[in-house]
Amino acid sequence: MQIIITLLLAVVALLGLDRFMLWLERRGHVSWRRTEREDITAAPRVDLDSLLSGRGGPGGGQAS
């Protein structure tokens, strides 16, 4: 019987938190849903080899 009560309390807590997050989102306090996919091709690309070579970039010295 205790397991059933514990499971019911867990379900009530999850539903309560879900409603609370939706309420906060409606009021503009949080924005946790993504509306569109982020375009990762627009981000600058850096290869690991160029980071480890020590040529160019900020710092300009050899990596130790």
TORVORO-242352 format. One record per atom (N, C-alpha, C): residue number from 1; residue in one letter; atom name; x, y, z negated. Coordinates in steps of 0.2 Angstrom, whole numbers, plus 5000, padded with zeros to 4 digits. Layout:
<rs>
nr rest atom u v w
NUM A CA X Y Z;
...
</rs>
This chain:
<rs>
nr rest atom u v w
1 M N 5004 4994 5000;
1 M CA 5000 5000 5000;
1 M C 5004 5006 5000;
2 Q N 5010 5006 4996;
2 Q CA 5014 5012 4996;
2 Q C 5017 5013 5003;
3 I N 5019 5008 5007;
3 I CA 5021 5009 5014;
3 I C 5016 5013 5018;
4 I N 5010 5011 5018;
4 I CA 5005 5014 5022;
4 I C 5004 5022 5020;
5 I N 5005 5023 5013;
5 I CA 5004 5030 5011;
5 I C 5010 5034 5013;
6 T N 5016 5031 5013;
6 T CA 5022 5034 5015;
6 T C 5022 5036 5023;
7 L N 5020 5031 5027;
7 L CA 5019 5032 5034;
7 L C 5014 5037 5035;
8 L N 5008 5038 5032;
8 L CA 5003 5043 5033;
8 L C 5006 5050 5031;
9 L N 5010 5050 5026;
9 L CA 5013 5056 5024;
9 L C 5018 5059 5029;
10 A N 5022 5054 5032;
10 A CA 5027 5056 5037;
10 A C 5023 5058 5043;
11 V N 5018 5055 5045;
11 V CA 5014 5058 5051;
11 V C 5011 5064 5050;
12 V N 5008 5066 5044;
12 V CA 5006 5072 5042;
12 V C 5011 5077 5042;
13 A N 5017 5076 5039;
13 A CA 5022 5081 5039;
13 A C 5025 5082 5046;
14 L N 5025 5077 5051;
14 L CA 5027 5079 5058;
14 L C 5022 5083 5061;
15 L N 5016 5081 5060;
15 L CA 5011 5085 5064;
15 L C 5010 5092 5061;
16 G N 5011 5093 5055;
16 G CA 5012 5100 5052;
16 G C 5017 5104 5054;
17 L N 5023 5101 5055;
17 L CA 5029 5104 5057;
17 L C 5028 5106 5065;
18 D N 5025 5102 5069;
18 D CA 5023 5103 5076;
18 D C 5019 5109 5076;
19 R N 5014 5109 5072;
19 R CA 5009 5115 5072;
19 R C 5012 5121 5070;
20 F N 5017 5121 5065;
20 F CA 5020 5127 5063;
20 F C 5025 5129 5068;
21 M N 5029 5125 5072;
21 M CA 5033 5127 5077;
21 M C 5029 5131 5083;
22 L N 5023 5128 5084;
22 L CA 5019 5131 5090;
22 L C 5017 5138 5087;
23 W N 5015 5138 5081;
23 W CA 5013 5145 5078;
23 W C 5018 5150 5079;
24 L N 5024 5148 5077;
24 L CA 5030 5152 5077;
24 L C 5032 5154 5084;
25 E N 5031 5150 5089;
25 E CA 5032 5151 5096;
25 E C 5027 5156 5099;
26 R N 5021 5155 5097;
26 R CA 5016 5160 5099;
26 R C 5017 5167 5096;
27 R N 5019 5168 5090;
27 R CA 5021 5174 5088;
27 R C 5027 5177 5090;
28 G N 5031 5173 5094;
28 G CA 5037 5176 5097;
28 G C 5044 5175 5093;
29 H N 5043 5171 5087;
29 H CA 5049 5170 5083;
29 H C 5054 5165 5086;
30 V N 5052 5160 5089;
30 V CA 5056 5155 5092;
30 V C 5054 5154 5099;
31 S N 5059 5152 5103;
31 S CA 5058 5150 5110;
31 S C 5062 5143 5111;
32 W N 5059 5138 5110;
32 W CA 5062 5131 5110;
32 W C 5060 5127 5116;
33 R N 5056 5129 5120;
33 R CA 5054 5126 5126;
33 R C 5058 5129 5132;
34 R N 5060 5125 5137;
34 R CA 5063 5127 5143;
34 R C 5058 5128 5148;
35 T N 5058 5134 5151;
35 T CA 5053 5135 5156;
35 T C 5055 5133 5163;
36 E N 5062 5133 5164;
36 E CA 5065 5132 5171;
36 E C 5072 5129 5170;
37 R N 5074 5125 5174;
37 R CA 5081 5122 5174;
37 R C 5086 5127 5175;
38 E N 5091 5126 5171;
38 E CA 5097 5131 5172;
38 E C 5101 5129 5178;
39 D N 5103 5134 5182;
39 D CA 5107 5132 5188;
39 D C 5115 5132 5186;
40 I N 5117 5126 5186;
40 I CA 5124 5125 5183;
40 I C 5129 5126 5189;
41 T N 5127 5127 5195;
41 T CA 5132 5128 5200;
41 T C 5134 5136 5200;
42 A N 5130 5140 5197;
42 A CA 5132 5147 5197;
42 A C 5137 5148 5191;
43 A N 5138 5144 5187;
43 A CA 5143 5145 5182;
43 A C 5150 5144 5184;
44 P N 5155 5148 5182;
44 P CA 5162 5147 5184;
44 P C 5164 5140 5182;
45 R N 5168 5138 5187;
45 R CA 5171 5131 5186;
45 R C 5178 5131 5185;
46 V N 5181 5127 5180;
46 V CA 5188 5127 5178;
46 V C 5190 5120 5178;
47 D N 5195 5118 5181;
47 D CA 5197 5111 5181;
47 D C 5202 5110 5175;
48 L N 5202 5104 5172;
48 L CA 5206 5103 5166;
48 L C 5213 5103 5168;
49 D N 5215 5101 5174;
49 D CA 5222 5102 5176;
49 D C 5225 5109 5176;
50 S N 5221 5114 5178;
50 S CA 5223 5120 5178;
50 S C 5224 5123 5171;
51 L N 5220 5121 5167;
51 L CA 5220 5123 5160;
51 L C 5226 5121 5157;
52 L N 5229 5114 5158;
52 L CA 5234 5111 5155;
52 L C 5241 5113 5158;
53 S N 5241 5116 5164;
53 S CA 5247 5117 5168;
53 S C 5251 5123 5165;
54 G N 5247 5128 5162;
54 G CA 5250 5134 5159;
54 G C 5252 5139 5165;
55 R N 5250 5138 5171;
55 R CA 5251 5143 5176;
55 R C 5244 5148 5176;
56 G N 5245 5154 5176;
56 G CA 5240 5159 5177;
56 G C 5235 5159 5171;
57 G N 5230 5163 5172;
57 G CA 5225 5163 5166;
57 G C 5228 5167 5160;
58 P N 5224 5168 5155;
58 P CA 5226 5172 5150;
58 P C 5231 5169 5146;
59 G N 5236 5172 5143;
59 G CA 5241 5169 5140;
59 G C 5247 5169 5144;
60 G N 5247 5166 5150;
60 G CA 5252 5166 5155;
60 G C 5258 5162 5154;
61 G N 5259 5159 5148;
61 G CA 5265 5155 5146;
61 G C 5264 5147 5147;
62 Q N 5269 5144 5146;
62 Q CA 5268 5136 5147;
62 Q C 5265 5133 5141;
63 A N 5261 5128 5142;
63 A CA 5258 5125 5136;
63 A C 5263 5121 5133;
64 S N 5262 5121 5126;
64 S CA 5267 5117 5122;
64 S C 5264 5110 5120;
</rs>
